[in-house]
Amino acid sequence: MEPTAKNPDPHHIFIDEVQGHQRRWLKVIQFTNSSTKAAAIMLAAAIVALIIANSPAFEPFEEFWHTHVVVGVGGFIGEMSLAHIINDIFMAVFFLLVGLEIKYEMT
């Protein structure tokens, strides 16, 4: 079947989608490589946290923060609040990455 104006070649459609995805990914990579932009994001997050902590929105946020999450696999059932998930799991991953980075820099 020959490609026509009504029926374009499916290979070109796929290639265009892949190239569009690569362009979007390249923009993300270029944005995250800038330490100035990373610092601006961290500063903005700190300002938002201060605003939430000193506003009436703090109580609903505090309720959300202490929401219990239950995960069950087979006979094992684990229950943790969102605060514990952040503190225990994500911080463990963070310090693992920091340790790997230090090990990389020392070798």
N, CA, C and O atoms as a GROMACS GRO file, in nm:
protein
  428
    1MET      N    1   0.084  -0.117   0.000
    1MET     CA    2   0.000   0.000   0.000
    1MET      C    3   0.089   0.124   0.000
    1MET      O    4   0.177   0.138   0.085
    2GLU      N    5   0.067   0.210  -0.093
    2GLU     CA    6   0.146   0.332  -0.109
    2GLU      C    7   0.094   0.442  -0.016
    2GLU      O    8  -0.028   0.456   0.001
    3PRO      N    9   0.184   0.519   0.043
    3PRO     CA   10   0.138   0.631   0.126
    3PRO      C   11   0.075   0.739   0.040
    3PRO      O   12   0.127   0.773  -0.066
    4THR      N   13  -0.036   0.793   0.086
    4THR     CA   14  -0.104   0.903   0.017
    4THR      C   15  -0.129   1.014   0.119
    4THR      O   16  -0.092   1.003   0.236
    5ALA      N   17  -0.192   1.122   0.070
    5ALA     CA   18  -0.223   1.233   0.160
    5ALA      C   19  -0.323   1.189   0.267
    5ALA      O   20  -0.314   1.232   0.382
    6LYS      N   21  -0.419   1.102   0.228
    6LYS     CA   22  -0.518   1.055   0.324
    6LYS      C   23  -0.462   0.946   0.414
    6LYS      O   24  -0.503   0.932   0.529
    7ASN      N   25  -0.368   0.868   0.361
    7ASN     CA   26  -0.316   0.753   0.433
    7ASN      C   27  -0.164   0.763   0.439
    7ASN      O   28  -0.096   0.700   0.358
    8PRO      N   29  -0.107   0.839   0.534
    8PRO     CA   30   0.038   0.857   0.538
    8PRO      C   31   0.109   0.727   0.577
    8PRO      O   32   0.048   0.636   0.633
    9ASP      N   33   0.236   0.723   0.546
    9ASP     CA   34   0.318   0.606   0.578
    9ASP      C   35   0.326   0.591   0.730
    9ASP      O   36   0.364   0.686   0.799
   10PRO      N   37   0.290   0.474   0.785
   10PRO     CA   38   0.291   0.457   0.931
   10PRO      C   39   0.431   0.468   0.991
   10PRO      O   40   0.444   0.502   1.109
   11HIS      N   41   0.535   0.441   0.912
   11HIS     CA   42   0.671   0.453   0.964
   11HIS      C   43   0.705   0.599   0.994
   11HIS      O   44   0.772   0.628   1.093
   12HIS      N   45   0.658   0.691   0.909
   12HIS     CA   46   0.684   0.833   0.932
   12HIS      C   47   0.610   0.883   1.056
   12HIS      O   48   0.662   0.966   1.130
   13ILE      N   49   0.489   0.832   1.077
   13ILE     CA   50   0.414   0.872   1.196
   13ILE      C   51   0.490   0.829   1.321
   13ILE      O   52   0.504   0.906   1.416
   14PHE      N   53   0.539   0.706   1.321
   14PHE     CA   54   0.613   0.654   1.436
   14PHE      C   55   0.742   0.734   1.457
   14PHE      O   56   0.775   0.769   1.570
   15ILE      N   57   0.814   0.762   1.349
   15ILE     CA   58   0.939   0.838   1.358
   15ILE      C   59   0.913   0.978   1.412
   15ILE      O   60   0.989   1.028   1.495
   16ASP      N   61   0.804   1.042   1.366
   16ASP     CA   62   0.770   1.176   1.415
   16ASP      C   63   0.739   1.173   1.565
   16ASP      O   64   0.779   1.263   1.638
   17GLU      N   65   0.668   1.069   1.610
   17GLU     CA   66   0.637   1.058   1.753
   17GLU      C   67   0.764   1.040   1.835
   17GLU      O   68   0.779   1.102   1.940
   18VAL      N   69   0.856   0.957   1.787
   18VAL     CA   70   0.981   0.933   1.859
   18VAL      C   71   1.064   1.060   1.864
   18VAL      O   72   1.121   1.094   1.968
   19GLN      N   73   1.072   1.131   1.752
   19GLN     CA   74   1.150   1.256   1.750
   19GLN      C   75   1.088   1.361   1.842
   19GLN      O   76   1.160   1.435   1.908
   20GLY      N   77   0.955   1.368   1.846
   20GLY     CA   78   0.889   1.461   1.937
   20GLY      C   79   0.919   1.427   2.082
   20GLY      O   80   0.943   1.516   2.164
   21HIS      N   81   0.917   1.297   2.114
   21HIS     CA   82   0.950   1.253   2.250
   21HIS      C   83   1.095   1.288   2.284
   21HIS      O   84   1.123   1.333   2.395
   22GLN      N   85   1.186   1.268   2.190
   22GLN     CA   86   1.327   1.298   2.214
   22GLN      C   87   1.348   1.448   2.234
   22GLN      O   88   1.429   1.488   2.318
   23ARG      N   89   1.276   1.531   2.159
   23ARG     CA   90   1.288   1.676   2.177
   23ARG      C   91   1.240   1.718   2.315
   23ARG      O   92   1.305   1.800   2.382
   24ARG      N   93   1.126   1.662   2.359
   24ARG     CA   94   1.076   1.696   2.493
   24ARG      C   95   1.174   1.649   2.600
   24ARG      O   96   1.199   1.722   2.696
   25TRP      N   97   1.229   1.530   2.586
   25TRP     CA   98   1.324   1.476   2.684
   25TRP      C   99   1.451   1.561   2.687
   25TRP      O  100   1.507   1.585   2.794
   26LEU      N  101   1.496   1.607   2.570
   26LEU     CA  102   1.615   1.691   2.563
   26LEU      C  103   1.592   1.823   2.638
   26LEU      O  104   1.683   1.873   2.704
   27LYS      N  105   1.472   1.879   2.627
   27LYS     CA  106   1.441   2.002   2.700
   27LYS      C  107   1.448   1.980   2.851
   27LYS      O  108   1.498   2.065   2.925
   28VAL      N  109   1.398   1.865   2.896
   28VAL     CA  110   1.404   1.833   3.040
   28VAL      C  111   1.549   1.818   3.084
   28VAL      O  112   1.587   1.870   3.189
   29ILE      N  113   1.629   1.748   3.006
   29ILE     CA  114   1.771   1.728   3.039
   29ILE      C  115   1.843   1.862   3.045
   29ILE      O  116   1.920   1.886   3.138
   30GLN      N  117   1.819   1.948   2.947
   30GLN     CA  118   1.886   2.078   2.946
   30GLN      C  119   1.843   2.162   3.066
   30GLN      O  120   1.925   2.235   3.123
   31PHE      N  121   1.715   2.153   3.105
   31PHE     CA  122   1.666   2.230   3.219
   31PHE      C  123   1.729   2.181   3.348
   31PHE      O  124   1.767   2.261   3.434
   32THR      N  125   1.741   2.049   3.365
   32THR     CA  126   1.791   1.994   3.490
   32THR      C  127   1.943   2.004   3.502
   32THR      O  128   1.995   1.983   3.612
   33ASN      N  129   2.014   2.033   3.396
   33ASN     CA  130   2.159   2.045   3.404
   33ASN      C  131   2.204   2.179   3.461
   33ASN      O  132   2.322   2.196   3.492
   34SER      N  133   2.114   2.274   3.475
   34SER     CA  134   2.150   2.405   3.525
   34SER      C  135   2.137   2.409   3.677
   34SER      O  136   2.028   2.388   3.731
   35SER      N  137   2.246   2.435   3.747
   35SER     CA  138   2.241   2.442   3.893
   35SER      C  139   2.166   2.568   3.939
   35SER      O  140   2.109   2.568   4.048
   36THR      N  141   2.166   2.672   3.859
   36THR     CA  142   2.092   2.793   3.895
   36THR      C  143   1.943   2.766   3.896
   36THR      O  144   1.872   2.811   3.986
   37LYS      N  145   1.894   2.692   3.797
   37LYS     CA  146   1.752   2.659   3.792
   37LYS      C  147   1.715   2.566   3.906
   37LYS      O  148   1.607   2.578   3.964
   38ALA      N  149   1.802   2.473   3.939
   38ALA     CA  150   1.776   2.383   4.052
   38ALA      C  151   1.767   2.462   4.182
   38ALA      O  152   1.681   2.434   4.265
   39ALA      N  153   1.855   2.559   4.199
   39ALA     CA  154   1.852   2.643   4.320
   39ALA      C  155   1.723   2.725   4.324
   39ALA      O  156   1.665   2.744   4.432
   40ALA      N  157   1.678   2.775   4.210
   40ALA     CA  158   1.554   2.853   4.205
   40ALA      C  159   1.434   2.766   4.242
   40ALA      O  160   1.344   2.812   4.311
   41ILE      N  161   1.433   2.641   4.197
   41ILE     CA  162   1.324   2.550   4.232
   41ILE      C  163   1.324   2.522   4.382
   41ILE      O  164   1.219   2.520   4.445
   42MET      N  165   1.442   2.500   4.438
   42MET     CA  166   1.450   2.474   4.583
   42MET      C  167   1.407   2.596   4.663
   42MET      O  168   1.339   2.582   4.765
   43LEU      N  169   1.445   2.714   4.620
   43LEU     CA  170   1.405   2.837   4.688
   43LEU      C  171   1.254   2.855   4.680
   43LEU      O  172   1.190   2.891   4.779
   44ALA      N  173   1.196   2.830   4.562
   44ALA     CA  174   1.051   2.841   4.546
   44ALA      C  175   0.979   2.740   4.635
   44ALA      O  176   0.877   2.773   4.696
   45ALA      N  177   1.030   2.617   4.644
   45ALA     CA  178   0.968   2.516   4.730
   45ALA      C  179   0.975   2.557   4.877
   45ALA      O  180   0.880   2.535   4.952
   46ALA      N  181   1.086   2.618   4.919
   46ALA     CA  182   1.099   2.664   5.057
   46ALA      C  183   1.000   2.776   5.086
   46ALA      O  184   0.941   2.780   5.194
   47ILE      N  185   0.982   2.866   4.992
   47ILE     CA  186   0.887   2.976   5.010
   47ILE      C  187   0.745   2.923   5.019
   47ILE      O  188   0.667   2.967   5.103
   48VAL      N  189   0.710   2.828   4.931
   48VAL     CA  190   0.576   2.767   4.936
   48VAL      C  191   0.555   2.697   5.070
   48VAL      O  192   0.447   2.706   5.127
   49ALA      N  193   0.656   2.626   5.119
   49ALA     CA  194   0.645   2.557   5.248
   49ALA      C  195   0.622   2.657   5.362
   49ALA      O  196   0.541   2.631   5.451
   50LEU      N  197   0.692   2.770   5.360
   50LEU     CA  198   0.673   2.872   5.463
   50LEU      C  199   0.533   2.931   5.457
   50LEU      O  200   0.471   2.957   5.560
   51ILE      N  201   0.483   2.953   5.336
   51ILE     CA  202   0.348   3.008   5.321
   51ILE      C  203   0.244   2.910   5.373
   51ILE      O  204   0.153   2.950   5.446
   52ILE      N  205   0.258   2.782   5.338
   52ILE     CA  206   0.162   2.682   5.385
   52ILE      C  207   0.169   2.667   5.537
   52ILE      O  208   0.065   2.655   5.602
   53ALA      N  209   0.289   2.668   5.592
   53ALA     CA  210   0.305   2.650   5.737
   53ALA      C  211   0.243   2.764   5.817
   53ALA      O  212   0.206   2.745   5.933
   54ASN      N  213   0.233   2.881   5.758
   54ASN     CA  214   0.182   2.998   5.830
   54ASN      C  215   0.047   3.044   5.778
   54ASN      O  216   0.012   3.161   5.792
   55SER      N  217  -0.029   2.955   5.718
   55SER     CA  218  -0.159   2.991   5.664
   55SER      C  219  -0.265   2.894   5.717
   55SER      O  220  -0.233   2.794   5.780
   56PRO      N  221  -0.391   2.926   5.691
   56PRO     CA  222  -0.498   2.834   5.733
   56PRO      C  223  -0.494   2.700   5.658
   56PRO      O  224  -0.562   2.605   5.698
   57ALA      N  225  -0.417   2.690   5.553
   57ALA     CA  226  -0.406   2.565   5.478
   57ALA      C  227  -0.321   2.462   5.550
   57ALA      O  228  -0.308   2.348   5.503
   58PHE      N  229  -0.261   2.500   5.663
   58PHE     CA  230  -0.173   2.407   5.733
   58PHE      C  231  -0.248   2.287   5.792
   58PHE      O  232  -0.200   2.174   5.783
   59GLU      N  233  -0.365   2.311   5.851
   59GLU     CA  234  -0.438   2.200   5.914
   59GLU      C  235  -0.481   2.094   5.812
   59GLU      O  236  -0.460   1.976   5.839
   60PRO      N  237  -0.539   2.130   5.697
   60PRO     CA  238  -0.571   2.025   5.599
   60PRO      C  239  -0.445   1.953   5.549
   60PRO      O  240  -0.448   1.833   5.523
   61PHE      N  241  -0.337   2.027   5.535
   61PHE     CA  242  -0.212   1.964   5.493
   61PHE      C  243  -0.162   1.867   5.599
   61PHE      O  244  -0.115   1.758   5.567
   62GLU      N  245  -0.174   1.906   5.725
   62GLU     CA  246  -0.131   1.819   5.836
   62GLU      C  247  -0.216   1.691   5.840
   62GLU      O  248  -0.163   1.583   5.865
   63GLU      N  249  -0.346   1.704   5.816
   63GLU     CA  250  -0.432   1.585   5.810
   63GLU      C  251  -0.390   1.494   5.695
   63GLU      O  252  -0.382   1.372   5.711
   64PHE      N  253  -0.363   1.552   5.580
   64PHE     CA  254  -0.319   1.474   5.465
   64PHE      C  255  -0.185   1.407   5.494
   64PHE      O  256  -0.163   1.291   5.458
   65TRP      N  257  -0.097   1.478   5.560
   65TRP     CA  258   0.038   1.428   5.590
   65TRP      C  259   0.032   1.305   5.679
   65TRP      O  260   0.117   1.217   5.668
   66HIS      N  261  -0.068   1.299   5.766
   66HIS     CA  262  -0.080   1.186   5.859
   66HIS      C  263  -0.183   1.083   5.812
   66HIS      O  264  -0.228   1.001   5.892
   67THR      N  265  -0.221   1.087   5.685
   67THR     CA  266  -0.310   0.986   5.628
   67THR      C  267  -0.240   0.852   5.629
   67THR      O  268  -0.124   0.841   5.591
   68HIS      N  269  -0.311   0.749   5.672
   68HIS     CA  270  -0.252   0.615   5.677
   68HIS      C  271  -0.270   0.545   5.543
   68HIS      O  272  -0.377   0.549   5.482
   69VAL      N  273  -0.163   0.480   5.498
   69VAL     CA  274  -0.163   0.405   5.373
   69VAL      C  275  -0.141   0.259   5.410
   69VAL      O  276  -0.049   0.225   5.484
   70VAL      N  277  -0.228   0.171   5.358
   70VAL     CA  278  -0.218   0.028   5.387
   70VAL      C  279  -0.182  -0.044   5.258
   70VAL      O  280  -0.247  -0.027   5.155
   71VAL      N  281  -0.077  -0.125   5.266
   71VAL     CA  282  -0.032  -0.204   5.151
   71VAL      C  283  -0.027  -0.349   5.196
   71VAL      O  284   0.034  -0.382   5.298
   72GLY      N  285  -0.091  -0.436   5.120
   72GLY     CA  286  -0.090  -0.578   5.155
   72GLY      C  287  -0.040  -0.662   5.040
   72GLY      O  288  -0.082  -0.645   4.925
   73VAL      N  289   0.051  -0.754   5.070
   73VAL     CA  290   0.103  -0.849   4.972
   73VAL      C  291   0.094  -0.987   5.037
   73VAL      O  292   0.164  -1.016   5.133
   74GLY      N  293   0.007  -1.071   4.982
   74GLY     CA  294  -0.010  -1.203   5.042
   74GLY      C  295  -0.063  -1.188   5.184
   74GLY      O  296  -0.164  -1.122   5.206
   75GLY      N  297   0.005  -1.250   5.279
   75GLY     CA  298  -0.035  -1.241   5.419
   75GLY      C  299   0.024  -1.122   5.491
   75GLY      O  300  -0.013  -1.094   5.605
   76PHE      N  301   0.115  -1.050   5.426
   76PHE     CA  302   0.180  -0.935   5.489
   76PHE      C  303   0.099  -0.809   5.464
   76PHE      O  304   0.064  -0.778   5.350
   77ILE      N  305   0.068  -0.738   5.570
   77ILE     CA  306  -0.003  -0.611   5.558
   77ILE      C  307   0.079  -0.505   5.631
   77ILE      O  308   0.108  -0.519   5.750
   78GLY      N  309   0.115  -0.401   5.559
   78GLY     CA  310   0.191  -0.292   5.619
   78GLY      C  311   0.108  -0.164   5.620
   78GLY      O  312   0.043  -0.132   5.521
   79GLU      N  313   0.112  -0.093   5.730
   79GLU     CA  314   0.038   0.032   5.742
   79GLU      C  315   0.134   0.139   5.792
   79GLU      O  316   0.198   0.124   5.895
   80MET      N  317   0.142   0.248   5.716
   80MET     CA  318   0.228   0.361   5.752
   80MET      C  319   0.156   0.490   5.715
   80MET      O  320   0.073   0.492   5.624
   81SER      N  321   0.189   0.596   5.785
   81SER     CA  322   0.139   0.727   5.745
   81SER      C  323   0.228   0.780   5.633
   81SER      O  324   0.340   0.732   5.613
   82LEU      N  325   0.178   0.879   5.561
   82LEU     CA  326   0.258   0.938   5.454
   82LEU      C  327   0.388   0.997   5.509
   82LEU      O  328   0.491   0.993   5.442
   83ALA      N  329   0.382   1.051   5.629
   83ALA     CA  330   0.503   1.107   5.691
   83ALA      C  331   0.608   0.999   5.711
   83ALA      O  332   0.726   1.022   5.686
   84HIS      N  333   0.566   0.882   5.757
   84HIS     CA  334   0.661   0.772   5.777
   84HIS      C  335   0.715   0.721   5.644
   84HIS      O  336   0.832   0.684   5.635
   85ILE      N  337   0.630   0.718   5.542
   85ILE     CA  338   0.677   0.673   5.410
   85ILE      C  339   0.788   0.765   5.361
   85ILE      O  340   0.892   0.720   5.314
   86ILE      N  341   0.764   0.895   5.372
   86ILE     CA  342   0.865   0.991   5.328
   86ILE      C  343   0.992   0.977   5.412
   86ILE      O  344   1.102   0.967   5.358
   87ASN      N  345   0.976   0.976   5.543
   87ASN     CA  346   1.093   0.972   5.631
   87ASN      C  347   1.170   0.842   5.620
   87ASN      O  348   1.293   0.845   5.616
   88ASP      N  349   1.103   0.730   5.615
   88ASP     CA  350   1.172   0.601   5.618
   88ASP      C  351   1.221   0.557   5.480
   88ASP      O  352   1.338   0.523   5.463
   89ILE      N  353   1.133   0.556   5.384
   89ILE     CA  354   1.168   0.499   5.254
   89ILE      C  355   1.247   0.597   5.168
   89ILE      O  356   1.357   0.566   5.122
   90PHE      N  357   1.190   0.715   5.146
   90PHE     CA  358   1.256   0.809   5.055
   90PHE      C  359   1.388   0.861   5.111
   90PHE      O  360   1.482   0.884   5.035
   91MET      N  361   1.395   0.880   5.241
   91MET     CA  362   1.522   0.926   5.299
   91MET      C  363   1.628   0.818   5.291
   91MET      O  364   1.746   0.848   5.274
   92ALA      N  365   1.588   0.691   5.303
   92ALA     CA  366   1.684   0.581   5.287
   92ALA      C  367   1.739   0.580   5.145
   92ALA      O  368   1.859   0.560   5.124
   93VAL      N  369   1.652   0.600   5.047
   93VAL     CA  370   1.698   0.605   4.908
   93VAL      C  371   1.788   0.726   4.887
   93VAL      O  372   1.890   0.716   4.819
   94PHE      N  373   1.752   0.840   4.946
   94PHE     CA  374   1.833   0.960   4.933
   94PHE      C  375   1.974   0.937   4.986
   94PHE      O  376   2.072   0.970   4.919
   95PHE      N  377   1.985   0.882   5.106
   95PHE     CA  378   2.118   0.861   5.164
   95PHE      C  379   2.195   0.752   5.091
   95PHE      O  380   2.318   0.756   5.089
   96LEU      N  381   2.126   0.655   5.033
   96LEU     CA  382   2.194   0.557   4.948
   96LEU      C  383   2.258   0.627   4.829
   96LEU      O  384   2.374   0.601   4.796
   97LEU      N  385   2.183   0.716   4.764
   97LEU     CA  386   2.238   0.788   4.650
   97LEU      C  387   2.352   0.880   4.691
   97LEU      O  388   2.451   0.892   4.618
   98VAL      N  389   2.341   0.945   4.806
   98VAL     CA  390   2.450   1.030   4.854
   98VAL      C  391   2.574   0.946   4.880
   98VAL      O  392   2.684   0.986   4.844
   99GLY      N  393   2.557   0.831   4.943
   99GLY     CA  394   2.671   0.743   4.969
   99GLY      C  395   2.736   0.694   4.841
   99GLY      O  396   2.859   0.687   4.832
  100LEU      N  397   2.655   0.660   4.741
  100LEU     CA  398   2.711   0.617   4.613
  100LEU      C  399   2.787   0.731   4.545
  100LEU      O  400   2.890   0.708   4.483
  101GLU      N  401   2.736   0.852   4.557
  101GLU     CA  402   2.803   0.968   4.497
  101GLU      C  403   2.936   0.994   4.566
  101GLU      O  404   3.036   1.022   4.500
  102ILE      N  405   2.939   0.984   4.699
  102ILE     CA  406   3.064   1.003   4.772
  102ILE      C  407   3.164   0.895   4.734
  102ILE      O  408   3.282   0.924   4.715
  103LYS      N  409   3.118   0.772   4.724
  103LYS     CA  410   3.207   0.662   4.685
  103LYS      C  411   3.263   0.686   4.545
  103LYS      O  412   3.381   0.661   4.520
  104TYR      N  413   3.178   0.736   4.454
  104TYR     CA  414   3.223   0.765   4.317
  104TYR      C  415   3.329   0.875   4.318
  104TYR      O  416   3.429   0.866   4.247
  105GLU      N  417   3.307   0.979   4.398
  105GLU     CA  418   3.400   1.091   4.403
  105GLU      C  419   3.533   1.053   4.467
  105GLU      O  420   3.637   1.111   4.434
  106MET      N  421   3.532   0.957   4.558
  106MET     CA  422   3.655   0.919   4.627
  106MET      C  423   3.740   0.820   4.548
  106MET      O  424   3.857   0.800   4.579
  107THR      N  425   3.682   0.758   4.446
  107THR     CA  426   3.760   0.662   4.366
  107THR      C  427   3.806   0.725   4.237
  107THR      O  428   3.873   0.659   4.157
   0.00000   0.00000   0.00000
